[in-house]
Amino acid sequence: MAAPVKKNLSDLRCIFFLVIILVMCIIVVMPESTDIQNQTNTIIPTQTFIPKNTWKKVKDKTFYSDSGCSITMISQKIIQGSTFVSCELIPTTDDSANEAFDFLLQNIPKDCYYLKVLFFDKKREFYSQKSWNLQKTPIPPLTFIPQPASTPIISVTSELNMLSGYGDSVVNINKKGGRAIAHIKYTGDENFIVWNYGMNGERINLLVNTVGNYEGTCPLDFNDGENTVRFQIQASGKWTIQILPLDKMHVIKIPGRFDGRGDDVIYLEGGNPDTLQIDASRARSSNFIIWGYNDYDYTTRNLLVNSIAPYTGTVLMQDSKILVIQAVGIWSIGITTIIQNPIKTIIPTQKFIPKNTGKTVEDKTFHSDNKGIMNFIILIIVLATSIWVLIDAKTIGVKKGQIKGIADMGPWGWFFVCLLLWIIGFPFYLIKREEYKRINFGG
């Protein structure tokens, strides 16, 4: 019975060492990290467009009509199984813009889910963009060129005034009273963009640029020389703009706290503000910006925060009494007042001493050397198994000249082969081991 037991034990040892070899092979070939962010959109070549009627193809992806309108295809992508198409358009009239849109609808892929059009003037300067979800029906009519002469003129004084409309619009106003705030609401699924313009046709500020439903308050003509006479609204749903005097701003008494949502304008009432404590940890991932103005001439404007939400932090107020907040989602702010002769205990930064597996990557930052630990483990396994081969070969009586071929070597020969070429030598010894045992012990 002893011989079968020894044979079973020998088989178990062989299986054990083969498992070790398999684990080490997995460790060697396994990548150090997996980057799940390295997923790219599938980009397919832009479909060949067939010009119709008055359209002529002048370049690879550019078409001109007899009216002077041009279309240039930018990209066509498939993202999560849906086709997205982007193009540039230089219209000359409303009719040419609609003609271009009809041309696009006839020639883009039938399964196109989303179409984005960038509008440029004849000088190739960008001035607007629109997007459509083509799976929604019916597709709204287009009016790309504003007609200011047909818009109403609304007189804005110190009392509440309301502008309202639906879709793309240009609205003229006669605003009196200088600086004001604009409370803006929008209901819709597509882009919502609001610009205000001055008397000479110059753009003043991009008040709103978002997608989907919106409600917020924006500053209007806060800087010297600004005087809004027109709003341009790009929308696909219902919108309202309320022009309000400054005394309609939200107020925080210093010291105090205020919870808000989205864009807002806030006045700080009372003593001298010292620090601004911000908690925007629940805000949506988007720009989170806070500007500070003084309240006596509005000429001093300080950028207090310019980050991406979620965000938390404390900053100095820098002589600010009015806060203009640009955010998406919920936020909270607290204002502290100036404390005379504050005494603070400053604890010097402890000096870090890197250990064996630490590497300095910046002045005070250390990264552990996991790769060095793994190499050390592999070295221990190779050395231990090579020593076992030496001892086992002597135990079973391995001698040079017992077998033929490259395996003809003594215990020390097998030791150095396993030590220097472990991945080949160790499995080879396990295979030849049974042959040595048959020679020395018979059976």
C-alpha angles and dihedrals in degrees: 000000000000094000096056091046091053091047091052091049090050091052091049091052091051091050091048093052093045088055089052090052091050093050092050092049089053091050092050097048097036112105115245093234139007117221108206089180091068092091115123131196117254107251118197127189115273111264116254106256118217110216114228133206108326097006120108127190108229101165138017094279104007128095131185130199127211088252091063097255116137136197126197120187112224106180146338117204138175111218118179091340096310126108118234120191127191127186143165121239131193105189125188100194139002089262093053090048092054090045089053091049091052089049091053094048091051095050109032117092114287091235093054107142102181131026123191122188124192114204122215131180124232090274089059092249115145115237109158148358137204133192132199134197097217093196089071118085137241101031108222119247116261131239108170101162112067118229104209095177092067096050121101122249113230122194112223118201133160092294129082113287128183131205117188139172148135128256126340111000145161115210126187120209137184101216119191128188104049118243119038143150129247122217107202131191131183135179117195147090102243136065117312115198128169125188127179121212134203133227094274094050094260121145111244108182142347096236098180133011113167145118123245131000116358140183125171148123123249133187116253122206095342094150125074115270096021118128118163116216100159142031124205112201125191110193145132097211145034119312139177133194120196116196107210134181119246093258087071092067119116111261131217119191113221116272097029150107135244133192117207146161131222125337116355145159117221133188120212112218126195132016132012112300117228112176136010115218112200131194112182095149091125096046118111120260101274141100113313110195133167124189122191124210131185115237102226105063105352090225094117113075121173127191100226099172132013110170146115119264138274087067139157128177150116124249137175116261095225097207093311122153099165123054124201109196125195112191146131114228136356124344140162131207134190127198123209126195128232114277116209116240098350113202116209130179110227115204112202116239111264114246110246118222112202115225128217095285096040127101125191109234097166135010095284103007126100131187122201117241101235091164090059091053091051092050090051092053091050091050091052092050093049093048095045095049092046090054089048090053090053093050094042093049091054091046095055092042102251111182135172112261097033095106136021130244134033091324091067101112141110130251094277091049091054090047094057093042090054092043097049100030102023100157090061104023099053097051089043091055092051089054095048094042094083090051091054090049092052090051095048102034103024125221 
